């Protein structure tokens, strides 16, 4: 197997759900595509484990943040498509601002120099 | 709420969801493989890589299902279904385990149902913890800790105390009642008017007493007990206001008391008021007090305060003068339950020990079975089952066993309670309320589940700890038992043996105590004696002369009956019925002011009393017909009286001031219970003293004294058709009644101990037997290498002996620590009675070794060729 060794980033607890919601903002798609999209968009830094992806999808569905329906994939196969619900859209906004606050706070602490030069 | 319904919907569509999930994951795999193929990987390799990337498919599915919520419910149903299938597949194991548990849980539930009714249900009074019984405390000879109160005490205490909200008092009594089918004697209680308000008890119909109804000269009023009202008046509400003739007085019925008025074990039919005259001196003493503590006053504080109160009445000449009296109070629950509480707690502990032993036995069985399931478990682990999931499944199985055992145990308990009630003495209070109710069932459920967890956990811990490799390696061929497993088995055997030792020793002590109690020399011969009580109340017997003419006629008429050997009337009966004790003085000996006057039971007897009971004459003579009312007064004393008061002189010819000349000394007789020490007694002839509460005793030649009952009753009727007769029975049955409670608890403890012994022996047998099976291979090698049969026998027996010794030692240590709790239930047996300890040790180690012997013998017959080929 010729898999190159990538530097992978461990996902923080709860981040996966945020990423899924954000991915679905672009439109309905299936689980595999979600994983690929996250992988690609993160410049291959984030590799989503199947073992956590599907539980997360079903968890979000149980919360009512996303909905699911069967549709044909672009290759013409039956696939389970997930879409954002209005509730999920609202949740995405909250989660995203929470994350941004958090990451800004962490950044402020890690790089105090940046602030001084500001 | 929303999510709840969504879950419900999902639950309904579970099957579809499963299929969807499978399809979704399949799509994922296809997609992944397809992508890899596009990257130029060969088809099958791409599929394989995709599969690798996905990981444990079952686990992913399971994790995802968890996201649906409510999976725990599904998992439990799954576990239950699986557990049931497993239990059905090994019916032998299931039967033994369930039966063992049922016995343990059944015994426990049965005893708990008694404990529940007698000890746990709160007393039917308002705030029962505030209620205390109050007495005088005096020296043992003057009445002891529960010396009754005088009216003066009651008035003094009511006026002076600051600890009690109110103090009431009562006295047991009886009435002759001719309103029923037969003349009968009713048990009654005479109480102060505030008695029911102190208890906080309301009448279920009508009212209780008014404050003025206990003054002298007040109108006679009576309350009926629920039982009496139901049985004699068929619950007729019209009975209120009606007049009952009790003795020779008319009483107006003013109310019916509630059914549950557990003030005594015995049924009291009637409650009337005491009519207390203002006292002129402190005595006499005949009341028992009931008081309600003020809120926030502790019993301790009340005791301290009460002991400082002073009496405001002079001591009279005939009172227990010169005695140091102190205030004594105990909680009402202690008064009502007495030593029944201790006995029941001991029984409960015994039943719990039996249950523990049963649980240990089943744990052993589970352990053996889990050994056979190691492969299954390792396979499941390999397939991704988490440890907690496996533990949960195994616990479900053991709980399933325990609950089945519990259900069967409940059935056993229902039968057991019926037997219990049949053999239980009626001196245990509140027995009528014993039954299987919600609380008992709750207890059984709790006990079952806890037991299930208990015996379930031991083997589980061991199974789930096994590493995969180890398990797969070991499961193929077992050369010897693994040491870890053997340690578990040994631990369990030692545990159950030691528990059994403790139970056997307790049972041994109680049995020995009971045996001694029964063999106590009461001083009389109990065979072939008919006894009954004839209370001479009413207008016919107001004057002493009327008694004088009644008794001789009665004796004379009964004497003429065929097969009557001797007939006697007395105011007391062995072993525990005595009417009164009194102080006395000996002529020529001035009383020492600092010392209490001597006290003795005063026993009034007719001439033939000693002959009827075969009481031996030690000195002098019995009473004769010459000791008539107008002849010089005489008395006979007991040996103890002679020893205590005439240590170095001849009592014959001396005079007891109030009674007369001592003409004889007779053997000691127990009048205050078989377990109590002998108290001094003075006998007086019935012709020279009077009693209205008489016992009639008939010694007969007939094998069954009860065959005379009708004839004797007829004779009594011919003298007085309205005279009630009560407590008809043989003297032997009176003695049996006196030991009924010890008999009850001893029987129960002994049965529990027997059960424990059987369970422990079966457990030991099972473990040793299993170990021999596991070691067949090892033994085969030993024999093949030339080990003689004897050394094989020694090997196995040695293992058993070590376990037995350990179990017995721990059990002995535990017994030394615990049997002290039994002390108050033991009569003439020390709590560390060495013969009992030694005997139990022998019995248990003997049976344990016997249990090892059979498997050991089987081990010696191991054929090395077969044992080795076995692989």
Interface residues (C-beta under 8 A of the other chain):
Chain A: X1 X30 X31 X32 X33 X36 X49 X50 X51 X52 X54 X55 X56 X57 X58 X59 X61 X62 X63 X64 X73 X75 X77 X78 X79 X80
Chain B: X2 X3 X6 X7 X10 X20 X21 X23 X24 X25 X27 X28 X30 X31 X32 X34 X35 X49 X53 X54 X55 X56 X59 X60 X63 X64 X65 X66 X67 X68 X69
